[in-house]
């Protein structure tokens, strides 16, 4: 029997249901096909059947006409700070932000404390996360020791993160040159897992920074100049050469942080190396107005008007493969240090709760097609990770879903967001489209920005983990 209510999502299950139920009449967005209004049958957390609207009636029917149905987003690149810096973020607050923002799988980086460079530390971190996450979660490995990397792969690491740049306290993650990178890539080729790299030339960037400081430059644009400077761009060029020469799949983290020239280098290399992939945030922050207003709060990914157009075009045409946040929560106090000295401030900002809404707004305003929206936020990230049961709305896939109202709008209010640091560079921005519900395995975990507990997120093993699907 259909569920009818003034609230279109009132009938969605808020506890796991083993009996079948039908989501009727949503416009399904897919990376492979044009949007279509269909019925979706969900059984025991997975999609069991799909058919034309009004043709399926398994179990309870929830009518959702006029709403969009998307796969839950998969964020390849987050820093939830747990363990080690839980004054900034915790598993609970970070995954609550993800759920409220339509992200159903987060992939956490190894730059926690202790750094995740051994199988023992990986196991410790994983054990500490159990039972606390509101969405599914995967963990990246770090370091260069072949035996430890193999050990972390066996424990379910989704892949390895290579850091060619470092900061105090994270020296164990540092791969300082192309020889070190090549060594990790060799192990990755043997393991067959995902490899993501933060490119950089630490010595060259340090020298560039000291030169600017000597000239009295302590402003945010000086930090941008180093981030987009010859150190990082030279390292990117060398890494692309290695990847092309070896044929090893490699994913480039936060390509947009290195500026337009980085996009040129990547676009030139990609035709001869289709196994290369790259991520960007949604190009939503302006290098003029937002940087002038918020300074280091928005660094390092800001764009001029022309640059923003270029990056949106690269997201739309497939040059850039995935949208990822590099969710990097820092406190207001830490960021406030940048008013006097931009070099004293860590980069990054909390972005998990606003990433998919920004991408959905870009779709509704004509920047991204429905197919590219889904590919960038869900389907391609799942492919990069080798997770065939994630990132798509198809029979057999996990029912990790987002229902959104394309006719509505909402205004970002940082006081209602869930990240522990309690601020957002997008505060006050009005976006088209509103996420109404996030479902994890067919069960509602967030409704109109409110979290529906308890924590139901599961650890998602990489393709080489023992017991992985």
Buried (B, 14 or more C-beta within 10 A) or exposed (E): EEBEEEEBBEBBBEEEBEEBBBBBBBBBBBBEEEBEBBBBBBBEBBBBBBBEBEEBBBBBBBBBEEBBBBBBBBBBBBBBBBBBBBEBBBBBBBBBBBBBBBBBBBBBBBBBBBBBBBBBBBBBBBEEBEEBBBBBBBBBBBBBBBEBBBBBBBBBBBBBBBBBBBEEEBEBBBBBEBEBBBBBBEBBBEBEBBBBBBBBBBEBBEEBBEEBEEEEBBBBBBBBBBBBBBBBBBBBBBBBEBBBEBEBBBBBBBBBBBBBBBBEBBBEBBEEBEEBBBBBBBBBBBBEEBBEEBBBBBBBBBBEEEBBEBBBBBBBEEBBBBBBBBBBBBBEEBBEBBEEEBBEBBBBBBBBBBBBBBBBBBBBEEBBBBBBBBBBBBBBBBBBBBBBBBBBBBEEBBBBBBBBBBEEEBEBEBEEBBBBBBBBBBBEBEBBBBBBBBBBBBBBBBBEBEBBEEBBBBBBBBBBBEEEE
